[in-house]
Amino acid sequence: MADTAAGHGGGTNPITAGVAAGRLGHVIKRAEQALITRKTHVLREFGLTVPQYAVLLLLTASDGMSAAQLARECMVTPQTMATVLANLERDGLIERHPSPLHQKVVVNAATPEGRAVLAEADKVARRVEGALGAAFTPAERRQFEDFLERSISTLETYS
């Protein structure tokens, strides 16, 4: 099994285990890190990072998104998105041009090469998510999704 970003396989660092015991946020973060680590590994074959993959996925669904829109959707900073877009453009996977609606806005579109790379990369990324989903029965998966949605809702309305 591959190591997580923290350098520890499927388990928790013994030092953190005591501090993190009973902290739901820590478990959620570990699950997210495990998913990102696995996707990072499989996307490497296509020369993509997880944020680059996410951008291509969004642009194949909706060409013409601005950097600000993409940053919000991918949950990264505008500065990070600027780097992601520059690298995708350098590699010929996206093209950028002025928005027909807003003179000062640049919009992004996946190139045919970007769409082709995404089509193949998406197959392996979906396999990762499929393996995760297969760890649960259909009823457990629905319940798990409900729990996560409730968590999101709770945190979005928490004051």
MODELLER restraints for C-alpha pairs under 7 A, 6 or more apart:
rsr = mdl.restraints
at = mdl.atoms
rsr.add(forms.Gaussian(group=physical.xy_distance, feature=features.Distance(at['CA:1:A'], at['CA:9:A']), mean=6.55, stdev=0.5))
rsr.add(forms.Gaussian(group=physical.xy_distance, feature=features.Distance(at['CA:2:A'], at['CA:9:A']), mean=6.20, stdev=0.5))
rsr.add(forms.Gaussian(group=physical.xy_distance, feature=features.Distance(at['CA:3:A'], at['CA:9:A']), mean=4.34, stdev=0.5))
rsr.add(forms.Gaussian(group=physical.xy_distance, feature=features.Distance(at['CA:4:A'], at['CA:33:A']), mean=6.92, stdev=0.5))
rsr.add(forms.Gaussian(group=physical.xy_distance, feature=features.Distance(at['CA:4:A'], at['CA:34:A']), mean=6.04, stdev=0.5))
rsr.add(forms.Gaussian(group=physical.xy_distance, feature=features.Distance(at['CA:4:A'], at['CA:37:A']), mean=6.31, stdev=0.5))
rsr.add(forms.Gaussian(group=physical.xy_distance, feature=features.Distance(at['CA:5:A'], at['CA:33:A']), mean=6.88, stdev=0.5))
rsr.add(forms.Gaussian(group=physical.xy_distance, feature=features.Distance(at['CA:5:A'], at['CA:37:A']), mean=6.83, stdev=0.5))
rsr.add(forms.Gaussian(group=physical.xy_distance, feature=features.Distance(at['CA:20:A'], at['CA:26:A']), mean=6.29, stdev=0.5))
rsr.add(forms.Gaussian(group=physical.xy_distance, feature=features.Distance(at['CA:39:A'], at['CA:50:A']), mean=6.74, stdev=0.5))
rsr.add(forms.Gaussian(group=physical.xy_distance, feature=features.Distance(at['CA:39:A'], at['CA:125:A']), mean=6.03, stdev=0.5))
rsr.add(forms.Gaussian(group=physical.xy_distance, feature=features.Distance(at['CA:39:A'], at['CA:128:A']), mean=6.80, stdev=0.5))
rsr.add(forms.Gaussian(group=physical.xy_distance, feature=features.Distance(at['CA:40:A'], at['CA:49:A']), mean=6.11, stdev=0.5))
rsr.add(forms.Gaussian(group=physical.xy_distance, feature=features.Distance(at['CA:40:A'], at['CA:50:A']), mean=5.88, stdev=0.5))
rsr.add(forms.Gaussian(group=physical.xy_distance, feature=features.Distance(at['CA:42:A'], at['CA:124:A']), mean=6.49, stdev=0.5))
rsr.add(forms.Gaussian(group=physical.xy_distance, feature=features.Distance(at['CA:42:A'], at['CA:125:A']), mean=7.00, stdev=0.5))
rsr.add(forms.Gaussian(group=physical.xy_distance, feature=features.Distance(at['CA:43:A'], at['CA:49:A']), mean=6.44, stdev=0.5))
rsr.add(forms.Gaussian(group=physical.xy_distance, feature=features.Distance(at['CA:43:A'], at['CA:121:A']), mean=6.21, stdev=0.5))
rsr.add(forms.Gaussian(group=physical.xy_distance, feature=features.Distance(at['CA:46:A'], at['CA:117:A']), mean=6.90, stdev=0.5))
rsr.add(forms.Gaussian(group=physical.xy_distance, feature=features.Distance(at['CA:46:A'], at['CA:121:A']), mean=6.42, stdev=0.5))
rsr.add(forms.Gaussian(group=physical.xy_distance, feature=features.Distance(at['CA:51:A'], at['CA:74:A']), mean=6.87, stdev=0.5))
rsr.add(forms.Gaussian(group=physical.xy_distance, feature=features.Distance(at['CA:52:A'], at['CA:84:A']), mean=6.03, stdev=0.5))
rsr.add(forms.Gaussian(group=physical.xy_distance, feature=features.Distance(at['CA:53:A'], at['CA:118:A']), mean=6.98, stdev=0.5))
rsr.add(forms.Gaussian(group=physical.xy_distance, feature=features.Distance(at['CA:54:A'], at['CA:74:A']), mean=6.58, stdev=0.5))
rsr.add(forms.Gaussian(group=physical.xy_distance, feature=features.Distance(at['CA:55:A'], at['CA:70:A']), mean=6.71, stdev=0.5))
rsr.add(forms.Gaussian(group=physical.xy_distance, feature=features.Distance(at['CA:56:A'], at['CA:110:A']), mean=6.41, stdev=0.5))
rsr.add(forms.Gaussian(group=physical.xy_distance, feature=features.Distance(at['CA:56:A'], at['CA:114:A']), mean=6.91, stdev=0.5))
rsr.add(forms.Gaussian(group=physical.xy_distance, feature=features.Distance(at['CA:56:A'], at['CA:118:A']), mean=6.47, stdev=0.5))
rsr.add(forms.Gaussian(group=physical.xy_distance, feature=features.Distance(at['CA:57:A'], at['CA:118:A']), mean=6.96, stdev=0.5))
rsr.add(forms.Gaussian(group=physical.xy_distance, feature=features.Distance(at['CA:59:A'], at['CA:109:A']), mean=5.86, stdev=0.5))
rsr.add(forms.Gaussian(group=physical.xy_distance, feature=features.Distance(at['CA:59:A'], at['CA:110:A']), mean=5.75, stdev=0.5))
rsr.add(forms.Gaussian(group=physical.xy_distance, feature=features.Distance(at['CA:60:A'], at['CA:110:A']), mean=6.29, stdev=0.5))
rsr.add(forms.Gaussian(group=physical.xy_distance, feature=features.Distance(at['CA:60:A'], at['CA:115:A']), mean=6.68, stdev=0.5))
rsr.add(forms.Gaussian(group=physical.xy_distance, feature=features.Distance(at['CA:63:A'], at['CA:108:A']), mean=6.55, stdev=0.5))
rsr.add(forms.Gaussian(group=physical.xy_distance, feature=features.Distance(at['CA:63:A'], at['CA:109:A']), mean=4.78, stdev=0.5))
rsr.add(forms.Gaussian(group=physical.xy_distance, feature=features.Distance(at['CA:63:A'], at['CA:110:A']), mean=6.80, stdev=0.5))
rsr.add(forms.Gaussian(group=physical.xy_distance, feature=features.Distance(at['CA:64:A'], at['CA:107:A']), mean=4.80, stdev=0.5))
rsr.add(forms.Gaussian(group=physical.xy_distance, feature=features.Distance(at['CA:64:A'], at['CA:108:A']), mean=5.03, stdev=0.5))
rsr.add(forms.Gaussian(group=physical.xy_distance, feature=features.Distance(at['CA:64:A'], at['CA:109:A']), mean=5.47, stdev=0.5))
rsr.add(forms.Gaussian(group=physical.xy_distance, feature=features.Distance(at['CA:65:A'], at['CA:107:A']), mean=5.16, stdev=0.5))
rsr.add(forms.Gaussian(group=physical.xy_distance, feature=features.Distance(at['CA:65:A'], at['CA:108:A']), mean=5.51, stdev=0.5))
rsr.add(forms.Gaussian(group=physical.xy_distance, feature=features.Distance(at['CA:66:A'], at['CA:105:A']), mean=6.87, stdev=0.5))
rsr.add(forms.Gaussian(group=physical.xy_distance, feature=features.Distance(at['CA:66:A'], at['CA:106:A']), mean=5.94, stdev=0.5))
rsr.add(forms.Gaussian(group=physical.xy_distance, feature=features.Distance(at['CA:66:A'], at['CA:107:A']), mean=4.48, stdev=0.5))
rsr.add(forms.Gaussian(group=physical.xy_distance, feature=features.Distance(at['CA:66:A'], at['CA:108:A']), mean=6.11, stdev=0.5))
rsr.add(forms.Gaussian(group=physical.xy_distance, feature=features.Distance(at['CA:67:A'], at['CA:81:A']), mean=6.50, stdev=0.5))
rsr.add(forms.Gaussian(group=physical.xy_distance, feature=features.Distance(at['CA:67:A'], at['CA:82:A']), mean=6.90, stdev=0.5))
rsr.add(forms.Gaussian(group=physical.xy_distance, feature=features.Distance(at['CA:68:A'], at['CA:78:A']), mean=6.26, stdev=0.5))
rsr.add(forms.Gaussian(group=physical.xy_distance, feature=features.Distance(at['CA:71:A'], at['CA:77:A']), mean=5.98, stdev=0.5))
rsr.add(forms.Gaussian(group=physical.xy_distance, feature=features.Distance(at['CA:71:A'], at['CA:78:A']), mean=5.59, stdev=0.5))
rsr.add(forms.Gaussian(group=physical.xy_distance, feature=features.Distance(at['CA:71:A'], at['CA:81:A']), mean=5.57, stdev=0.5))
rsr.add(forms.Gaussian(group=physical.xy_distance, feature=features.Distance(at['CA:88:A'], at['CA:94:A']), mean=5.72, stdev=0.5))
rsr.add(forms.Gaussian(group=physical.xy_distance, feature=features.Distance(at['CA:89:A'], at['CA:95:A']), mean=5.82, stdev=0.5))
rsr.add(forms.Gaussian(group=physical.xy_distance, feature=features.Distance(at['CA:93:A'], at['CA:110:A']), mean=5.96, stdev=0.5))
rsr.add(forms.Gaussian(group=physical.xy_distance, feature=features.Distance(at['CA:93:A'], at['CA:111:A']), mean=5.34, stdev=0.5))
rsr.add(forms.Gaussian(group=physical.xy_distance, feature=features.Distance(at['CA:93:A'], at['CA:113:A']), mean=5.69, stdev=0.5))
rsr.add(forms.Gaussian(group=physical.xy_distance, feature=features.Distance(at['CA:93:A'], at['CA:114:A']), mean=3.87, stdev=0.5))
rsr.add(forms.Gaussian(group=physical.xy_distance, feature=features.Distance(at['CA:94:A'], at['CA:108:A']), mean=6.60, stdev=0.5))
rsr.add(forms.Gaussian(group=physical.xy_distance, feature=features.Distance(at['CA:94:A'], at['CA:109:A']), mean=5.41, stdev=0.5))
rsr.add(forms.Gaussian(group=physical.xy_distance, feature=features.Distance(at['CA:94:A'], at['CA:110:A']), mean=4.27, stdev=0.5))
rsr.add(forms.Gaussian(group=physical.xy_distance, feature=features.Distance(at['CA:94:A'], at['CA:111:A']), mean=4.97, stdev=0.5))
rsr.add(forms.Gaussian(group=physical.xy_distance, feature=features.Distance(at['CA:94:A'], at['CA:114:A']), mean=6.19, stdev=0.5))
rsr.add(forms.Gaussian(group=physical.xy_distance, feature=features.Distance(at['CA:95:A'], at['CA:108:A']), mean=5.80, stdev=0.5))
rsr.add(forms.Gaussian(group=physical.xy_distance, feature=features.Distance(at['CA:95:A'], at['CA:109:A']), mean=5.40, stdev=0.5))
rsr.add(forms.Gaussian(group=physical.xy_distance, feature=features.Distance(at['CA:95:A'], at['CA:110:A']), mean=6.37, stdev=0.5))
rsr.add(forms.Gaussian(group=physical.xy_distance, feature=features.Distance(at['CA:95:A'], at['CA:111:A']), mean=6.33, stdev=0.5))
rsr.add(forms.Gaussian(group=physical.xy_distance, feature=features.Distance(at['CA:96:A'], at['CA:106:A']), mean=6.41, stdev=0.5))
rsr.add(forms.Gaussian(group=physical.xy_distance, feature=features.Distance(at['CA:96:A'], at['CA:107:A']), mean=5.64, stdev=0.5))
rsr.add(forms.Gaussian(group=physical.xy_distance, feature=features.Distance(at['CA:96:A'], at['CA:108:A']), mean=4.55, stdev=0.5))
rsr.add(forms.Gaussian(group=physical.xy_distance, feature=features.Distance(at['CA:96:A'], at['CA:109:A']), mean=6.40, stdev=0.5))
rsr.add(forms.Gaussian(group=physical.xy_distance, feature=features.Distance(at['CA:97:A'], at['CA:106:A']), mean=5.43, stdev=0.5))
rsr.add(forms.Gaussian(group=physical.xy_distance, feature=features.Distance(at['CA:97:A'], at['CA:107:A']), mean=5.56, stdev=0.5))
rsr.add(forms.Gaussian(group=physical.xy_distance, feature=features.Distance(at['CA:97:A'], at['CA:108:A']), mean=6.63, stdev=0.5))
rsr.add(forms.Gaussian(group=physical.xy_distance, feature=features.Distance(at['CA:98:A'], at['CA:105:A']), mean=5.99, stdev=0.5))
rsr.add(forms.Gaussian(group=physical.xy_distance, feature=features.Distance(at['CA:98:A'], at['CA:106:A']), mean=4.43, stdev=0.5))
rsr.add(forms.Gaussian(group=physical.xy_distance, feature=features.Distance(at['CA:98:A'], at['CA:107:A']), mean=5.99, stdev=0.5))
rsr.add(forms.Gaussian(group=physical.xy_distance, feature=features.Distance(at['CA:99:A'], at['CA:105:A']), mean=5.53, stdev=0.5))
rsr.add(forms.Gaussian(group=physical.xy_distance, feature=features.Distance(at['CA:99:A'], at['CA:106:A']), mean=5.41, stdev=0.5))
rsr.add(forms.Gaussian(group=physical.xy_distance, feature=features.Distance(at['CA:99:A'], at['CA:107:A']), mean=5.49, stdev=0.5))
rsr.add(forms.Gaussian(group=physical.xy_distance, feature=features.Distance(at['CA:133:A'], at['CA:141:A']), mean=6.86, stdev=0.5))
